[in-house]
């Protein structure tokens, strides 16, 4: 197993694991690689140790012992899955010790332009796994068992699954030299730029992807047409970097998709017991994505095992179950998580000519520790009525043999419109709390955002509620009341209030830049003038760090104003404010 002893910045390397002999090494090696991936791991099965970390690239990437252990256990299906051949799935682990690496300028730039649901994780790692288990008489145990794992902070499941399907079979055939070449190729990729279509070459193929932007319209296609006349190879075009086929993922639970949407919206604890890590991880990721454009603010684990470091934390009965969505394959969890309020048991996916057999709603008291039948075990009663028209359209599409992509798009559009209908009244009310622009004056502190009063908001629903954009009937008020107690309301409110505060700061900076500063200074003391310089500088630093929505022209004017004000001060103060 690779030792990872070093701390500090990564040294320049010409090839993985060896110092560069060239004199023109890049100033920041692996910068482009780390814009997409943290590291690549190889996990193998050792007769004496069990799952063991065989390789880590780049070799100087630091993982704690707990992280290594989690990656090893989560990179293999447990014994109940019986996965033969090649399997892809994903997991998500807590980064130990908090956020260790400094957040780079590139990360802040990406996050400032990306949808909130696709921003980089700051305290978790995603693991994207390609596992191979085949009979091999040359191995003592009789089976070749190995996983190639991409560790990233980006939730780009479609992109990384496509990347693994290209590089993993090559790696299993050619081993380390192939992986080294792939990592060097990824280190040549352009950084993920929201709103841009990128060509990403790897192992003789060019992946063409579009990185979503927060200014995208909800109904715009994921990938705009991009000419590839300058490419030697015809690119493999991915329609999305992150969207799964919701129809395929939800096929056994289509009749309950709105209830599951409500459970996700409210941040309810949910266990998904599936026959394999592939099914469990896709179901968890599909459920957590169905709130878009809202960010999923609770914890979630696409694949979770009894060996996970958080096992005791999640299974304790001494406190209420945490707000987590867990994907598991071991029936043992039915016993250990019986106290959880919602358990979804699904079987092997089967897609025939008609609507797949749907799981039934069942009371938790009917849970059995062994041989639990498929079903959604819960006492929850949905607030909204079921959309029967949606099911008819999906069934009609199946009967007419419409392409699966069209059915997935229909389902995604339905969930998007449902979420938007719920969020729009919140957005309208929140906007009403913003002070008027004319109240922002240059020589006073920006006015305060008014507080969010839940009762006032609920009263506003009579004339500006979700009924204006959604035909679904039901207890919308009851749903909002429960939503106010959920982590998602807290996450949404904090994000919106932060954005509004930044907007107020930006308006204040613009007001100062447009004011007649020379006239203002005439009757001001030196202390007040110096205070203005310091405040303007502070605002400039924040604005340039992508924290304030300010035009470049405003920043330039602010800098000129600072220079003009400093120039009006005595020489001794100038020396203090502008030390050479």
Helices and strands as residue ranges (DSSP letters): E 13-15, E 18-19, H 31-36, E 39-46, E 50-57, H 65-74, E 85-94, H 105-113, G 116-118, E 124-135, E 143-152, H 157-174, H 176-186, E 197-202, E 205-210, E 236-237, H 246-250, G 251-256, H 257-265, E 270-273, H 277-289, E 299-301, H 311-315, E 324-328, H 332-336, E 342-345, E 361-362, G 364-366, E 375-378, H 388-399, H 404-432, G 437-439, H 454-464, G 466-468, H 476-483, H 487-514, H 517-521, H 526-544, H 552-567, H 571-577
